């Protein structure tokens, strides 16, 4: 938004801004924040930053956990949810060192920056353009509790086909019939429109929004495509806006991949384009999908590393409750034209050279977007460098419904992990492509895997109501 300190200080004075809210990203991909009076924005702060204890953010220890946050003025925007006039911005994290500070190599924004620098150093492209699709649910209320003697998840959603008699007005959406549902069934239409207006005011362009397949208020907002680093920042803004706008409306929003049993899950499909010198890298004008060899090799890299990628693009136990057959979520490793059952899909409608792209369909929004987008890029670059042709590895093209294959045929096709444990094992066995060019530090991958294993062990130790139902009477 701003290019200089003088420009932002003038905006602060002209708009009576009282506070500056600095938003930092922890290892899991959550925003944390610290707020300063606007008068504290000085040349010294821009040079030396604001100190904080990085050990509380989940990163691997360094020789000094004292770090500094340097705001990125280009990301500044008015916070629409702050009662006191507040300018919020994200930025970068540095390790305090002599003679000068250095970028903290584990910080998510820094990892993604190194991935794009690695891409340019290889001479493959100078820009990665992505377009995430954001799926989420809006519930009227939710309660959840886990105690030794009491387990509970209680969701209220007036839009759902299972809504109670007290709140059912005859406009509930039938099971799996929510795709593009119209008024009056689409109860959150105005709320989604307000979300999109807020995103636009924050510099995040919206392509469209609509009701998704899931009957219980499953929604989608698809943003305009943009450069990968700015889109990672935009991903954080989308989650911030959706959750806060829903809360202001007395609702609760979630990006959980599978919040409801038997319902469609929430993905975060990522559309991908590479450009070099302003020209498309993926367009050929002939061949399968009009894709260039470079595009096919990029797809080959995604498929080659699909299992280990899941540890970063689908890093929750809940992620793998979405990646099951029957809900348009991918379960097998392959690519195809316009086939939503393939993990890599080539949209048939993207015909022009500049729009020629494909989408990776397995990611979900429990990921840290900076790590996930960096890992996706690194997998694709590895495919290009090593000329990984997916056609030579039985990865497609699969121009048929992969869910309808006989079991014998399914067994011949590589599959995505079915649980977080398998994804973490795959990451441990297949991570060299992430470390190329020093993009992902080894200690970051180790601490990530260790944290996720601890999380997995804790989740596996909790009895569920479904287990009572299945095993109580045995």
Secondary structure, 3 states (H helix, E strand, C coil): CCCCHHHHHHHHHHCCCCEEEEEEECCCCCEEEEEEEHHHCCHHHHHHCEEEEHHHHCCCCCCCCEEEEEECHHHCEECCCCCCCEEEECEEEEECCCCCCEECCCCHHHHHHHHHHHHHHHCCCCEEEEEEEEEEEEECEEEEEEECCEEEEEEECCCCCCCCCCCCCCCCCCCCCCCCCCCCCCCCHHHHHHHHHHHHHCCCCEEEEEECCCCCCEEEEEECCEEHHHHHHHHHHHHHHHHHHHHHCCCEEECCCCCCCCCCCCCCCEEEEEEECCEECCECCCCHHHECHHHHHHHHHHHHCHHHHHHHHCCCCCHHHHCCCCCCCCCEEEEEECCCCEEEEECCCCCCHHHCCEEECCCCCCCCHHHHHHHHHHHHHHHHHCCCCHHHHCCECCCCCHHHCCHHHHCCCCECCCCHHHHHHHHHHCCHHHHHHHCCCHHHHHHHHHHHHHHHHHHHCCCCHHHHHHHCCC
